[in-house]
């Protein structure tokens, strides 16, 4: 059975009309007054909602500025030895490992090398040849004194002995360089020539080594260095060269060692700019007596630059418009003025200004682009003909003021 609902609906209609008449209409919210723009000033009405978006900071006198530069720690190459195999051979014994302290002459590994045996054999042959020519020369001198041989025979013997002695010196110096004692045993020792710590080992027992496997990109068999002093490679911008001069000191911080500061000294500054990064390479020396710092560690080098004049403002307060740097200053409550500033030095966080802003003045550090946009809209509207001003410009200015 169907129920007819129309009588109920018609009865409820007068009730709905009565209830709607009892509820008053919502009060319309008044739109905030549009800011007044005059010359280079933007004036907001008191309590305007956009004032809460314009964060400010007071300009302070420039005395010194901390400048952070990215850097990397590496081994001190003046106290580092990278050891390669001078002859082909097979590893028969390893005497040192990573972390061990070694002295000049310490044997790191022993190789069996037929090629080194040939060098030892050449030295032995040169010794025998030198002894033979020496006896021949002595005999020629005795015969020449007795008038039996001519002078040219004596001179020939002297020349032969000189050549044999030179060959002996060459062969002996070659084998002595690698620790040979004059015998032919094909045993080649890899020795350390400096005092330090073995920080890298790339050699295994029984490994076959070849002398041509050296050069860039090929790891050394052993790396011995003094880790108590490290080099630091700093990437500096052109504007930062005034503080990164040879002899300048700086602080070093690392995210892996929070709260700890280390000091370094600039040793050398390169004479060219890296074409890829547009930075200048700076090398420094860092004391590391406790060996907390490690090679290849990424750190920050912090320099301090002194200033005798100028004002400091946050970097976010300065805008580049065309070829000029500008900033907004709050001259009165709700009144902001755009000024052209002259930059002395610029860092990622702070900017040093020569003029344009005085110490103590309040500069806009957040949402200053909003003020620039309002000025730009006003300039475009002023340049447009009186009867042909685009409605879009007025609408955009109204929307900006209402936000």
C-alpha positions in Angstrom: 0.0 0.0 0.0 1.4 3.4 -1.0 1.3 6.4 1.4 0.7 9.8 0.0 3.4 12.2 1.4 2.3 15.3 -0.3 0.0 16.5 2.5 2.9 16.2 5.0 5.3 18.1 2.7 2.8 20.9 2.2 2.2 21.2 6.0 6.0 21.4 6.7 6.6 24.2 4.1 5.1 27.1 6.2 7.2 25.9 9.2 10.4 26.0 7.2 9.6 29.5 6.0 8.9 30.6 9.6 12.2 29.2 10.9 14.2 30.9 8.1 12.7 34.2 8.9 13.8 33.9 12.6 17.5 33.3 11.7 19.2 36.7 10.8 21.3 36.8 7.6 25.2 36.5 8.2 26.9 39.9 8.5 29.1 40.5 5.4 32.9 40.6 6.2 34.4 43.9 5.2 37.4 43.6 2.8 40.7 45.1 4.1 41.6 48.4 2.6 44.0 48.2 -0.3 47.6 49.4 0.5 48.5 52.9 -0.5 51.5 53.0 -2.9 53.4 56.2 -3.4 56.8 56.4 -5.1 58.9 53.6 -3.4 56.7 53.2 -0.4 53.9 50.8 0.5 51.6 51.8 3.3 49.2 49.4 4.9 46.2 50.2 7.1 46.5 49.3 10.8 45.6 45.7 11.4 46.0 44.7 7.8 46.3 40.9 7.6 49.4 41.1 5.3 51.4 42.8 8.0 51.7 39.5 9.9 53.5 38.0 6.9 56.2 40.6 6.7 58.8 39.4 9.2 61.5 41.9 10.1 65.0 42.1 11.5 67.1 45.0 12.7 70.3 45.8 10.9 73.5 45.7 13.0 76.9 47.1 12.7 79.4 45.0 10.8 82.4 43.9 13.0 83.2 40.4 11.9 81.5 37.7 9.8 81.8 33.9 10.0 82.3 32.4 6.5 81.8 28.7 6.1 83.4 26.8 3.2 83.0 23.1 2.2 86.2 21.1 2.6 87.5 17.6 2.6 90.3 16.0 4.6 93.1 14.0 2.8 96.4 12.5 3.7 99.4 14.9 4.2 101.2 14.0 1.0 104.5 15.5 2.3 104.5 12.7 4.9 102.9 9.9 2.8 104.4 7.0 0.9 102.6 4.9 -1.6 104.4 1.7 -2.3 104.2 -0.2 -5.7 106.0 -3.2 -7.0 109.1 -2.1 -9.0 109.5 -5.6 -10.5 107.1 -8.4 -11.5 106.8 -11.2 -8.9 104.7 -13.2 -6.5 103.9 -12.3 -2.9 105.4 -14.9 -0.6 105.0 -13.1 2.8 103.2 -10.1 4.3 104.8 -8.6 7.4 102.6 -5.5 8.1 98.9 -4.7 8.2 96.7 -1.7 8.5 97.1 0.2 11.8 100.7 -1.0 12.4 103.4 1.6 13.1 106.5 1.2 10.8 109.9 2.9 10.7 112.2 3.6 7.7 113.5 0.3 6.4 110.7 -1.8 7.9 109.8 -4.7 5.6 106.1 -4.7 4.6 106.1 -7.7 2.3 108.4 -10.1 0.5 108.2 -11.0 -3.2 109.8 -13.7 -5.3 110.8 -11.9 -8.5 112.7 -13.4 -11.4 113.0 -10.0 -12.9 114.7 -8.7 -9.8 116.9 -11.7 -9.9 118.1 -10.6 -13.4 119.0 -7.2 -12.0 121.0 -8.9 -9.3 122.7 -11.1 -11.9 123.6 -7.9 -13.9 125.2 -6.5 -10.8 127.3 -9.7 -10.2 128.4 -9.7 -13.9 129.4 -6.0 -13.6 131.5 -6.8 -10.5 133.3 -9.6 -12.4 133.9 -7.4 -15.4 135.2 -4.6 -13.2 137.6 -6.9 -11.4 138.9 -8.2 -14.8 139.5 -4.8 -16.3 141.2 -3.7 -13.1 143.7 -6.6 -13.3 144.2 -5.9 -17.0 144.9 -2.3 -16.3 147.4 -3.1 -13.6 149.3 -5.5 -16.0 149.3 -2.9 -18.8 150.8 -0.3 -16.5 153.6 -2.7 -15.5 154.3 -3.5 -19.2 154.2 0.1 -20.1 156.7 1.0 -17.4 159.0 -1.7 -18.8 158.6 -0.3 -22.3 157.0 -3.5 -23.7 153.6 -2.0 -24.7 152.7 1.2 -26.4 150.9 4.0 -24.6 147.7 3.5 -26.7 147.4 0.0 -25.2 147.6 1.5 -21.7 145.0 4.1 -22.6 142.7 1.4 -24.0 142.9 -0.6 -20.8 142.1 2.5 -18.7 139.1 3.2 -20.9 137.9 -0.4 -20.5 138.2 -0.2 -16.8 136.4 3.1 -16.6 133.5 1.7 -18.6 133.3 -1.5 -16.5 133.4 0.6 -13.3 130.6 2.8 -14.5 128.4 -0.2 -15.4 129.1 -1.7 -11.9 128.1 1.6 -10.2 124.8 1.7 -12.2 123.9 -2.0 -11.6 124.8 -1.8 -7.9 122.8 1.4 -7.3 119.8 -0.2 -8.9 119.8 -3.3 -6.8 120.8 -1.4 -3.6 117.8 0.8 -4.1 115.6 -2.2 -3.5 117.6 -3.7 -0.6 119.8 -6.3 -2.4 122.9 -7.4 -0.6 124.9 -8.4 -3.7 123.6 -12.0 -3.9 121.3 -13.5 -6.5 118.3 -14.8 -4.6 115.4 -13.2 -6.5 114.0 -12.0 -3.2 112.5 -8.5 -3.3 111.5 -6.7 -0.2 108.9 -3.9 -0.1 110.2 -1.5 2.5 108.9 1.6 4.2 111.1 4.7 3.8 109.3 6.9 6.4 108.1 6.7 9.9 104.3 6.4 10.1 101.3 4.1 10.2 100.1 1.7 7.5 96.7 3.1 6.6 96.0 1.1 3.5 96.9 -2.4 2.3 95.9 -3.8 -1.1 98.0 -7.0 -1.3 97.3 -10.7 -0.6 99.6 -13.8 -0.2 100.3 -15.5 -3.5 99.2 -12.5 -5.6 101.0 -11.9 -8.9 102.2 -8.4 -9.3 103.3 -6.4 -12.3 105.1 -3.1 -12.4 103.0 -1.7 -15.2 99.9 -1.8 -13.0 100.6 1.6 -11.4 99.5 5.1 -11.9 96.3 7.1 -11.5 93.3 5.0 -10.6 95.4 2.0 -9.5 95.6 1.6 -5.7 99.0 1.3 -4.1 100.0 -2.0 -2.4 100.7 -0.1 0.8 100.1 3.4 2.0 102.2 4.7 4.9 101.5 8.1 6.4 101.6 10.2 9.5 98.0 10.7 10.5 98.8 13.2 13.2 98.8 15.9 10.5 96.3 16.0 7.7 95.8 18.2 4.6 92.4 19.9 4.1 91.2 20.8 0.6 88.8 23.8 0.7 86.6 25.1 -2.1 86.4 28.8 -1.9 84.5 31.4 -4.0 86.2 34.3 -5.5 84.7 36.7 -3.0 86.2 34.6 -0.1 89.8 34.9 -1.2 90.4 37.9 1.0 90.3 35.8 4.1 91.8 32.5 2.7 95.3 33.7 2.4 98.5 31.7 3.1 99.1 31.7 6.9 95.4 32.4 7.8 93.9 30.2 10.6 90.5 28.8 10.5 88.2 26.4 12.5 87.0 23.0 11.4 83.8 21.4 12.3 82.4 18.0 11.4 78.8 16.7 11.7 80.2 13.3 12.8 82.1 15.0 15.7 79.5 17.4 17.2 80.7 20.0 19.7 84.4 19.6 18.8 86.5 22.2 17.1 89.8 21.8 15.3 92.1 24.5 13.9 94.0 24.6 10.7 96.3 26.9 8.7 96.2 27.8 5.1 99.3 26.6 3.3 98.7 27.2 -0.4 96.1 28.8 -2.7 95.8 27.8 -6.3 96.2 30.3 -9.1 93.2 29.2 -11.2 89.4 28.7 -10.9 87.9 25.3 -11.4 85.8 25.7 -14.6 83.2 23.2 -13.4 82.6 24.3 -9.8 83.8 28.0 -10.3 85.7 27.6 -7.0 89.3 28.1 -6.1 91.2 25.2 -4.4 92.9 26.0 -1.1 95.1 23.6 0.8 95.5 23.8 4.6 97.3 21.8 7.3 95.4 20.4 10.3 96.8 19.1 13.5 95.3 15.7 14.4 97.2 14.5 17.5 94.3 12.3 18.8 93.6 11.0 15.3 89.9 11.8 15.6 89.8 13.3 12.1 89.9 10.8 9.2 91.0 11.1 5.6 88.2 11.7 3.0 86.0 13.1 5.8 83.7 16.0 4.7 84.0 18.9 7.0 83.4 22.7 7.1 86.2 25.2 7.3 85.1 28.4 9.1 87.0 31.6 8.5 86.4 35.0 10.3 86.5 38.2 8.3 86.9 41.6 10.0 85.0 44.7 8.9 85.6 48.2 10.0 82.4 49.7 8.5 79.0 48.6 7.0 75.8 47.0 8.3 74.8 43.4 8.4 71.4 42.2 7.3 70.1 38.7 6.6 70.7 37.5 3.0 66.9 36.9 2.5 66.3 40.7 2.9 68.2 41.6 -0.2 66.7 41.2 -3.7 68.2 41.6 -7.1 66.0 43.6 -9.4 67.6 44.0 -12.8 71.1 45.1 -12.0 70.5 46.6 -8.6 70.2 45.1 -5.2 67.3 46.4 -3.1 65.8 45.9 0.4 62.6 47.0 2.1 62.9 49.1 5.3 60.0 49.7 7.7 60.1 53.5 8.3 56.9 53.6 10.3 54.3 51.2 11.5 52.8 49.7 8.4 55.0 51.8 6.0 57.7 50.0 4.0 60.2 51.7 1.7 62.3 50.1 -1.0 65.9 51.2 -1.0 68.9 50.5 -3.3 71.8 49.0 -1.4 75.5 48.5 -2.1 76.8 45.1 -1.2 80.4 44.7 0.2 80.3 41.0 0.9 77.6 38.3 0.5 77.4 35.0 2.2 74.7 32.4 2.1 73.2 33.6 5.4 74.3 37.3 5.8 75.1 40.3 3.7 77.4 43.2 4.4 76.1 46.6 3.0 78.2 49.7 2.4 75.2 52.0 2.4 71.4 52.2 1.9 70.5 50.9 5.3 71.5 52.3 8.7 72.3 50.4 11.9 69.1 49.8 13.8 66.7 50.1 10.9 64.2 47.3 10.5 64.4 45.3 7.2 61.9 42.9 5.9 63.4 39.4 5.8 60.3 37.3 4.8 57.8 37.8 2.0 59.5 40.9 0.7 58.6 39.7 -2.8 55.0 40.6 -1.9 56.0 44.3 -1.5 58.0 44.2 -4.8 54.9 42.7 -6.6 52.7 45.5 -5.3 55.2 48.2 -6.5 55.5 46.5 -9.8 51.7 46.4 -10.3 51.5 50.1 -9.4 54.3 50.9 -11.9 52.6 49.0 -14.7 49.3 50.7 -14.0 50.9 54.1 -13.9 52.6 53.5 -17.3 49.3 52.4 -19.0 47.2 55.1 -20.7 44.5 56.6 -18.6 41.5 55.2 -20.6 43.1 51.9 -21.5 44.4 50.6 -18.2 43.9 46.8 -18.3 41.4 45.6 -15.8 43.6 42.6 -15.1 46.2 44.9 -13.4 43.5 46.4 -11.1 42.1 43.0 -10.3 45.5 41.6 -9.5 46.3 44.5 -7.2 42.9 44.1 -5.4 43.6 40.3 -5.0 47.1 41.0 -3.5 45.6 43.5 -1.0 42.9 41.1 0.0 45.3 38.2 0.8 
